[in-house]
Amino acid sequence: MSGHDVDVLVVGSGVAGLAAALAARESGAERVLVAESEGVIGGSSRLSGGLMMGAGTRYQRAAGIDDDWEALFHDYMTLNQWLVEAAVVQRLVQRAGEAVEWLGDLGVEYYDQLVFGGDETKPRVHCPIGRGQAVVDVLARHCRDRGVDFALGRRIDRLVTDDGVVTGVAAGNDVITAGAVVIATGGFGNSPEKLAEHFPSAANTGWSWYIGADGSRGDALDFTRDVRPQLAGHDRGLRLVHSDFDRIYEAYLPGWIVLVNREGRRFCNETAPYGIMDGLMKEQGDVAFAVFDHRTLLNATRLGTARYKQAIPGSSKKQSPHWNLDVIELMLKEDKVHRADSVAALAGLIGVPKEHLVATVERSNAGAESGDDADYLKDASFLEPIEAAPFYAVEVRTATVAFTACGLRTDREARVLGEEGRVIPGLFAAGEVAGGIVGPRYVGSGNSYGNCVTFGRIAGQEAAAHAR
Ligand SMILES: Cc1cc2nc3c(=O)[nH]c(=O)nc-3n(C[C@H](O)[C@H](O)[C@H](O)COP(=O)(O)OP(=O)(O)OC[C@H]3O[C@@H](n4cnc5c(N)ncnc54)[C@H](O)[C@@H]3O)c2cc1C
């Protein structure tokens, strides 16, 4: 199709890259190559739950859910207080449902049950059977079947340009020319330096750790520097509440936990979706204390399954890895858990005003008694009194970095915009590497996968057209 080595070259083999490669082939690009720095296909996408946001799908209709992209657009923009590019978000929500169905047509199977990801008005989260790995496997299989080539262990370190037009990439001395380049290299959660620069709220918690793939080093922020792309989405991404017991990922707090701030006051519904909880914790300086009593801890441990509000179909019912008696006893010895015989003494141990904590616990207990959380409307099924000594408090911070959302600014055709605002010819980007699409409030579960697959497809289609 072109005088280059390949028509479309995709950097990165997560779902954004795989969707781009397959869509490029479907759109007529004959020679498509995916370059991947690691020895395995899939990046963070394969470690992921693969939950995907999309509106107006056949899966929703089958479940009797009346939804459309306009409703998702409204929810998305409102949750993000319009601090995102409206036209790009419009394209995302118009195409996300179609992208969910495209995956379904390719062979991804979803559970019948859809869930609410965050605080939206309709259940829009599609849950794939086999999680993210299954989605990666399906896409990779179709790529191979369609003749897409993969170059694993090939870490791209620069772009090749010709008079301002991107015409290829290079890894060391290996140069490969292309009619168009799609960058889909994921985020930068694995780079402490880039976190500090582009997502300081995630870098500054003191306990920060990242749950994604090794390849999330933010290489693209370095290797695109010469073409001077615009960056968007500073200090955005997703952080989860973490107790510093161990580096085990737990997306939600069990609902029975009561959170108080440094003033010893509650500040939220503890079962809030994680996209909301991230912002609520930020307002508290990213520190809070989980407070509970021995009886509730014992009951939760005996129950054997974590009492999360969110129930993802197919996720095995298991004990919370942190909030059970064995772990709490162990962490007492490491001084990561505080225990006292009275609430007032507990306040002294964690350094919050005694009168505040005592009053907070009284009010919380009244809510548990009446089944009515008069302050934050937590579901009655999670309301537990804090009344049976000993009492416990655990410091938590928003320290688990789940993904990063600052990156190359793209328009609604997934074209990368330069510093001045002009399109950089020949350069497209999709997925976590693109900035400005996922906003200050993560709309999810499913926001990132929705973005990656939808804009991966768009990038592939546009790149194929550009290569022509
Ligand atoms: C445990 C976990 C659970 C999650 N669950 C969900 C969920 O259920 N729903 C949801 O929406 N989001 C979820 N997320 C987030 C979501 O999965 C990711 O944001 C998304 O998969 C990123 O996809 P991507 O294609 O942009 O990047 P990735 O999947 O990370 O792929 C990028 C690829 O580029 C490669 N690469 C990087 N640099 C180079 C280079 N220089 N040269 C060549 N290749 C390079 C990387 O090695 C990697 O393979 C989760 C994340 C994690 C970690």
The ligand as a Tripos MOL2 file, in Angstrom:
@<TRIPOS>MOLECULE
LIG
   53    58     1     0     0
SMALL
NO_CHARGES

@<TRIPOS>ATOM
      1 C1         -4.9230   -5.2990   38.0930 C.3       1 LIG1
      2 C2         -5.6190   -4.3160   37.1740 C.ar      1 LIG1
      3 C3         -6.9990   -4.4050   37.0040 C.ar      1 LIG1
      4 C4         -7.6320   -3.4980   36.1500 C.ar      1 LIG1
      5 N1         -8.9730   -3.6720   35.9280 N.ar      1 LIG1
      6 C5         -9.5790   -2.8550   35.0260 C.ar      1 LIG1
      7 C6        -10.9100   -3.1190   34.6160 C.ar      1 LIG1
      8 O1        -11.5260   -4.1060   35.0220 O.2       1 LIG1
      9 N2        -11.4830   -2.2590   33.7290 N.ar      1 LIG1
     10 C7        -10.8090   -1.1810   33.2280 C.ar      1 LIG1
     11 O2        -11.3930   -0.4060   32.4740 O.2       1 LIG1
     12 N3         -9.5340   -0.9510   33.5600 N.ar      1 LIG1
     13 C8         -8.9030   -1.7790   34.4130 C.ar      1 LIG1
     14 N4         -7.5850   -1.5840   34.6890 N.ar      1 LIG1
     15 C9         -6.8500   -0.5930   33.8880 C.3       1 LIG1
     16 C10        -6.7170   -1.0960   32.4510 C.3       1 LIG1
     17 O3         -6.6040   -2.4880   32.4430 O.3       1 LIG1
     18 C11        -5.5180   -0.4820   31.7550 C.3       1 LIG1
     19 O4         -5.5570    0.9170   31.9030 O.3       1 LIG1
     20 C12        -5.5410   -0.8380   30.2730 C.3       1 LIG1
     21 O5         -5.5830   -2.2320   30.0960 O.3       1 LIG1
     22 C13        -4.3160   -0.2600   29.5470 C.3       1 LIG1
     23 O6         -4.3020   -0.7530   28.2330 O.3       1 LIG1
     24 P1         -3.2520   -0.2130   27.1840 P.3       1 LIG1
     25 O7         -3.4340   -1.0300   25.9690 O.co2     1 LIG1
     26 O8         -3.3350    1.2510   27.0710 O.co2     1 LIG1
     27 O9         -1.8480   -0.4940   27.8730 O.3       1 LIG1
     28 P2         -1.1890   -1.8910   28.3000 P.3       1 LIG1
     29 O10        -2.1930   -2.9800   28.3740 O.co2     1 LIG1
     30 O11        -0.3770   -1.6380   29.5140 O.co2     1 LIG1
     31 O12        -0.2360   -2.2200   27.0720 O.3       1 LIG1
     32 C14         0.8460   -1.3870   26.7670 C.3       1 LIG1
     33 C15         1.9430   -2.2500   26.1990 C.3       1 LIG1
     34 O13         2.9620   -1.4190   25.6470 O.3       1 LIG1
     35 C16         4.2170   -2.0190   25.9300 C.3       1 LIG1
     36 N5          5.2710   -1.0150   25.8530 N.ar      1 LIG1
     37 C17         5.5610   -0.0250   26.7260 C.ar      1 LIG1
     38 N6          6.6290    0.6990   26.3050 N.ar      1 LIG1
     39 C18         7.0030    0.1550   25.1200 C.ar      1 LIG1
     40 C19         8.0470    0.4650   24.1920 C.ar      1 LIG1
     41 N7          8.9110    1.4510   24.4230 N.pl3     1 LIG1
     42 N8          8.1630   -0.2950   23.0690 N.ar      1 LIG1
     43 C20         7.2910   -1.3320   22.8390 C.ar      1 LIG1
     44 N9          6.2920   -1.6560   23.6930 N.ar      1 LIG1
     45 C21         6.1470   -0.9290   24.8180 C.ar      1 LIG1
     46 C22         4.0210   -2.5650   27.3280 C.3       1 LIG1
     47 O14         4.9670   -3.5550   27.6390 O.3       1 LIG1
     48 C23         2.5990   -3.1220   27.2570 C.3       1 LIG1
     49 O15         2.5920   -4.4670   26.8490 O.3       1 LIG1
     50 C24        -6.8960   -2.4780   35.5040 C.ar      1 LIG1
     51 C25        -5.5280   -2.4040   35.6680 C.ar      1 LIG1
     52 C26        -4.8770   -3.3150   36.4770 C.ar      1 LIG1
     53 C27        -3.3920   -3.2290   36.5930 C.3       1 LIG1
@<TRIPOS>BOND
     1     1     2 1
     2     2     3 ar
     3     2    52 ar
     4     3     4 ar
     5     4     5 ar
     6     4    50 ar
     7     5     6 ar
     8     6     7 ar
     9     6    13 1
    10     7     8 2
    11     7     9 ar
    12     9    10 ar
    13    10    11 2
    14    10    12 ar
    15    12    13 ar
    16    13    14 ar
    17    14    15 1
    18    14    50 ar
    19    15    16 1
    20    16    17 1
    21    16    18 1
    22    18    19 1
    23    18    20 1
    24    20    21 1
    25    20    22 1
    26    22    23 1
    27    23    24 1
    28    24    25 2
    29    24    26 1
    30    24    27 1
    31    27    28 1
    32    28    29 2
    33    28    30 1
    34    28    31 1
    35    31    32 1
    36    32    33 1
    37    33    34 1
    38    33    48 1
    39    34    35 1
    40    35    36 1
    41    35    46 1
    42    36    37 ar
    43    36    45 ar
    44    37    38 ar
    45    38    39 ar
    46    39    40 ar
    47    39    45 ar
    48    40    41 1
    49    40    42 ar
    50    42    43 ar
    51    43    44 ar
    52    44    45 ar
    53    46    47 1
    54    46    48 1
    55    48    49 1
    56    50    51 ar
    57    51    52 ar
    58    52    53 1
@<TRIPOS>SUBSTRUCTURE
     1 LIG1         1 GROUP 0 **** ****
